[in-house]
Structures are given as C-alpha cells and as structure tokens.
Amino acid sequence: METFSGYRREDGRIGVRNRVAVLPTSVAASAVADRIAANGGPRVTATPHQMGTEQPEPARRRTERVLAGIGRNPNVGGALVVELGTEGADASAIADEIAAADTPVETLSIRDAGGTRATVDRGRETVDALLEEAARARLETADASELVFGVECGGSDATSGIAANPAVGNACDRLVEAGGTSCFSETPEFIGAEHILAERCVDESVRERLIECVERRESVADLMGVDLRGTQPTPGNQEGGLTTIEEKSLGAIAKGGTTPIRDVIDYADPLPIGGGLVVMDTPGYDVESVVGKVAGGAQVIAFTTGRGSTTGNPIAPVIKVTGNPQTAERMATNMDVDASTVLDGESVEAVGERVYETLLSVADGTRTEAERRGMAEFAINELQPRELASLGDPT
Amino acid sequence: MKGAVLDDAAVLLAESDTVATAIADLEAGRSIETDDLPGDRSALEVAEPIAFGHKLAVMAIDAGEPVRKYGEVIGTATERIEPGEWVHIHNCESNRGRGDLAEGSA
C-alpha cells in the first residue's frame, strides 16, 4: 500500500504540512501579515496579495473564496485573518468559512488593534496560540487515496511536452489508480487541444463545461481584437522552441495524464477527495493558477518547467520537474525531479514512477527545493471588469 | 520516450508529423540518417542551424498547409518549407486565439 504520514484534521482530512497561515484581506494588510509571519518561525507563512480594499462584488467574492479556501486547506493547522478594517472583503466571513472546516482561526483588525506595531505584537501572540493548537494535530499514516495533487506548468519549452509533462501525467495516472485526486488547469493552454480533452470527459455535461471554459478564454482575445500570438506562446516559450498556442496546449495537457476527466470546476472551488482527474478553470499565469488549486484543497503541487522556474507556495509544497537537461544542470538547486533523462531514452513510465515516489515522499514530509529556499509566491486571480461585463459572472 | 529518436538529433512524436523537435543544437549541413523518417527517405540534411527544442521540417510543407506535431495540427505554414528547414514563428502561424481575425475587429 502506498502511504505517507500526515496531520489528521478534526473533519477527517489529512494535511501533509502543519502550517499556520496569516491571511491578509487586502494589499493594505499584506505587509503586516508578512511581518507577523516572519516573527512566527518557519511553520508560519503569510499570503500577501495585491487585491484592493474595494473591489466590484464578484471580484470581492472571489477574493474571499480564495482566502477561505486557503485557510481550509488541510495543510493549515491554524489561520489568522488580518484586515485593515476598511475592506470590502469581510474578515469575519472568511474566518467563519475556515472555522466550518474545524480549523482553528482568529481575526485581527489593524485599525482596532491600534496600528501596525500593535497588530504585529498581537499577531505574534495569536500565532503562538495557533501554533500550540496546530501542534495537537495527530500525525498518522494515511493512504495515497487521500492525496489531492495539483499539476502546473510554467516557463515551458519544447521539452515540457516531450518529457516533463508526460512524466507528471504518468504520476497523475498512478495516483488516480491508487484512488487519489489529480487536478490540472490553465484553460488558455487547452486552446487547440480541447478536442482531445473533450473526448475524455465522463459525460456530456462535463464536456459542455470544458468547451465553454475554453471558448470563454479564447473569446477574450476576440473581444479585445487582439492576437494571442506574441503573448501565447510567451516570448520565453518561443525562445524555447514553441511556435503556436496549439503546440503549447498539446504539450501542456500531457501533464494531466490519460484518465477520464470526471469534472470541470471553477477557480478555487473545492476539489473532491478520493477520486479521479478534475479540471479547474484557471488563468495561465502560474502563480495564480497554483493558488486556485491550493484554495481548492490540493496538498501537493507538481510544477513542470523547461526554461526554469523557482516558484513555490506558502501552503502546499511545490515539486519542480524539468525535462530540459540544461535547466536540470544549471538550476539543479531549484529542481526536484530531472525528467530530461527521457531525451536520453529513459521511459516516460520510469520517470513518472520517480515523480510519483517524490510526491509520496514530499507528502511524508521531505521538503522540496522550493520549501528549502523559502519560495512562497502568492497571487489571487482578479476578475477584470471587461470580463465581468462581456462574459457574465463566472463566479 | 514517446515517438522516435532520429539519429540522436531530433524526436518525431507521431508518424503523421511533418516536423521533428531537435534534442541537440543542430548545425547546418548535418545529415540525420535513420529509417524512421517519414516516406522513403533515409537521410535528412539540416538546412540551417536549429537550436535545441526547435523544430525542423521532415518533409516539404507548402504555404497554407497544416504543420503537424503530436499527430495534431499545430498551425499553418505561411510559406513553402523545404525538408530540413527550421519551422517557427517566421514560417508557421497559429490558427487559434486570433482576435485579429475575428469578425468586426480592426
């Protein structure tokens, strides 16, 4: 049996890390959240972001949903929501959602506490108390079927589609076979490959949702009268040998593996536990896309990169997989799995097994290179007024 | 690996593909010798320098014809491409995400 030891939560879910998250409700509270986390030690991480104190309602709802989802992630053993006090996003509502998952949670208002210094001091005490509560989590053996694995790509080149993505896809297949959940996303990178994905959907309604998501993303280009060429593939992708969005997409979808697509869900919506491959409708921007999946409950992320990315996440460990031999060598201290051996003849299955073993080992506590280096980027995908007006409200 | 490695120089991902991906920096004049090339060809001469990860045509592709990789169409040739030539944004364009071609756009 494929097992790991994790932190059993009150509601039955299992975390692979036992972190205390400091969640600012806006950019105005982000620096203070950062400061509180910095004083709290290595198990405390903040999720600073750029959302304003006032957002149009659908955008505000998305901010709340993402922050609540992050607080509910099973890797979080305690959460502190910090607000300036003027935000549209409601700290108490976010805290209530987190508490509904039985996760210990507190709130702090910078205005009520008496300014930044007082909030940092109060935050330190609160975080200490939350760390004590988190420390009570039982460490116990869990089955691979309890894992929710998010897969992402960034800084893609031609090797991504040939080596790294198929290897990660093979690891997804192995996890799904073991009863776990895998999630892939980045809808703009389905353009030109959606016909292949559509055939893999379990039923007509899932198929329709998938096609609708892709059409909505493509119609943004139509609406703006712009050509995706030049932005997709990105100039960096192009330097790496990718010519068209279709080519990038056909390589990108390989990271989801080959199993049927059981569902298509919205950005940051809860991911199911215990079963199958799920698509999340996220932007192509990798940091925002990873955050969407972590807000959905993914405990571990695999991130493929040909040209070399260093990104991590404050809540979920991020495993870096490269298919580019130069990147494997030049950025060895940022990479966890070298999939470039596929180019020398190692089978995709063999590299997929290595990715899968790495996944289980990271779930068991082995730190990823991004964790060792304190890489913890965080960004929320904001609904743009143009999208809201033209495309309806996708929340 | 998926597909066929052509003489340690490039990888052809599907039999129906019209391009292969270089897995080394290829110099102009290099001959790729293998029976895995499409058609009756047993050798392909690299026509110009092709960087690691970039594509070369494994057969002639006429202007307006689809370019195939992974057994799928990845774009359209904008000019005639001879076997062994570099295939990239200068001679192959996307068919998708083309707001510039959408009805009513400038």
Interface residues (C-beta under 8 A of the other chain):
Chain A: D157 A158 T159 G161 I162 A163 P166 P188 I191 G192 A193 I196 E218 A221 D222 L223 M224 G225 V226 D227 L228 R229 Q232 Q238 G240 G241 T243 T244 I245 E246 E247 L250 G251 G306 N324 Q326 V342 L343 G345 E346 S347 V348
Chain B: M1 K2 G3 V5 V11 L13 T21 A22 I23 A51 F52 G53 H54 K55 V67 K69 Y70 E72 V73 I74 G75 V87 H88 I89 C92 E93 S94 N95 R96 G97 R98 G99 D100 L101 A102 S105 A106
